[in-house]
Amino acid sequence: MRLRKIPEARTVVGNNPIVITETAARSQINQWQQLFGKAQPLYLEIGCGRGRFITESAAAYPDINWIGWELREEMLLMTLRRLEQPLTNLRLIWGDASYIDQVFAAGEINRVYLNFPDPWPKNRHAKRRLTSVSFLKRYQQILAADGQILFKSDDKNFFDISQENFASEKWQQAAAGIAVEPDKIISEYEARYRRQGKAIYYCQYQRR
Ligand SMILES: C[S@@+](CC[C@H](N)C(=O)[O-])C[C@H]1O[C@@H](n2cnc3c(N)ncnc32)[C@H](O)[C@@H]1O
């Protein structure tokens, strides 16, 4: 996603109490529920971008604790600007989600959302894909026994490669296909692709 550098982003994001750096997030392992007002299911969106999906979800579903994880401070700044008031059930992690298995304990997450992750089409970048076998193994570790992943993409090739990875890692497919009707809450990218008339591929998997 193209977004110009915003000089104040690092300071504003770094000083916001709902943002936790990836390094600080590691000390929170197995204690995430204590950060929120109430202990309740914990849902994570990785690569939350400008935050449309995560902020609207947290506002619409207060009985779920939500975490958005994003690499770029400019995106997190946009997410913070969307929040009219702080939500007690929302936190944001700033940094690289590759360290996910050092940030969450086994079974600590109930659901992972992957909304339109970067497809990284070149083979030499395959490891960066959020649906690579190596990421799927880490999700398997942090998800609760009945935990799920919901994944969407506009990129058929990336979607198909991802399906092969889920299958080779023996995840149980609960749903897959083209999402004709939009869900109640959609991400920024999904809104854009729908305006462009693109097909939206989606799938849902249960951990094995
Ligand atoms: C294509 S955008 C999609 C944004 C949003 N999910 C949506 O659907 O509108 C992908 C986002 O993932 C973030 N991202 C990519 N790799 C990441 C990683 N390893 N850890 C955290 N965020 C990552 C990027 O910075 C970018 O904001």
The ligand as an SDF file (V2000), in Angstrom:
LIG
                    3D

 27 29  0  0  0  0  0  0  0  0999 V2000
   -2.0700   -5.2430    1.4470 C   0  0  0  0  0  0  0  0  0  0  0  0
   -2.1830   -4.4710    3.0070 S   0  0  0  0  0  0  0  0  0  0  0  0
   -3.8030   -4.9490    3.5990 C   0  0  0  0  0  0  0  0  0  0  0  0
   -4.2820   -4.0970    4.7310 C   0  0  0  0  0  0  0  0  0  0  0  0
   -5.6380   -4.4990    5.3700 C   0  0  0  0  0  0  0  0  0  0  0  0
   -5.5740   -5.8160    5.9530 N   0  0  0  0  0  0  0  0  0  0  0  0
   -6.7670   -4.3980    4.4000 C   0  0  0  0  0  0  0  0  0  0  0  0
   -7.2820   -5.4470    3.9560 O   0  0  0  0  0  0  0  0  0  0  0  0
   -7.1720   -3.2740    4.0630 O   0  0  0  0  0  0  0  0  0  0  0  0
   -1.1030   -5.5130    3.9470 C   0  0  0  0  0  0  0  0  0  0  0  0
   -0.6520   -4.8930    5.2640 C   0  0  0  0  0  0  0  0  0  0  0  0
    0.0990   -5.8660    5.9780 O   0  0  0  0  0  0  0  0  0  0  0  0
    1.2040   -5.2400    6.6030 C   0  0  0  0  0  0  0  0  0  0  0  0
    2.2340   -6.2850    6.8150 N   0  0  0  0  0  0  0  0  0  0  0  0
    2.9090   -6.9610    5.8530 C   0  0  0  0  0  0  0  0  0  0  0  0
    3.7460   -7.8470    6.4160 N   0  0  0  0  0  0  0  0  0  0  0  0
    3.6100   -7.7350    7.7620 C   0  0  0  0  0  0  0  0  0  0  0  0
    4.2240   -8.3660    8.8780 C   0  0  0  0  0  0  0  0  0  0  0  0
    5.1650   -9.3110    8.7120 N   0  0  0  0  0  0  0  0  0  0  0  0
    3.8520   -7.9880   10.1180 N   0  0  0  0  0  0  0  0  0  0  0  0
    2.8990   -7.0280   10.2910 C   0  0  0  0  0  0  0  0  0  0  0  0
    2.2720   -6.3910    9.2760 N   0  0  0  0  0  0  0  0  0  0  0  0
    2.6200   -6.7450    8.0270 C   0  0  0  0  0  0  0  0  0  0  0  0
    1.6210   -4.1690    5.6160 C   0  0  0  0  0  0  0  0  0  0  0  0
    2.3760   -3.1250    6.2250 O   0  0  0  0  0  0  0  0  0  0  0  0
    0.2650   -3.6800    5.0980 C   0  0  0  0  0  0  0  0  0  0  0  0
   -0.2400   -2.6080    5.8710 O   0  0  0  0  0  0  0  0  0  0  0  0
  1  2  1  0
  2  3  1  0
  2 10  1  0
  3  4  1  0
  4  5  1  0
  5  6  1  0
  5  7  1  0
  7  8  2  0
  7  9  1  0
 10 11  1  0
 11 12  1  0
 11 26  1  0
 12 13  1  0
 13 14  1  0
 13 24  1  0
 14 15  1  0
 14 23  1  0
 15 16  2  0
 16 17  1  0
 17 18  1  0
 17 23  2  0
 18 19  1  0
 18 20  2  0
 20 21  1  0
 21 22  2  0
 22 23  1  0
 24 25  1  0
 24 26  1  0
 26 27  1  0
M  CHG  2   2   1   9  -1
M  END
$$$$
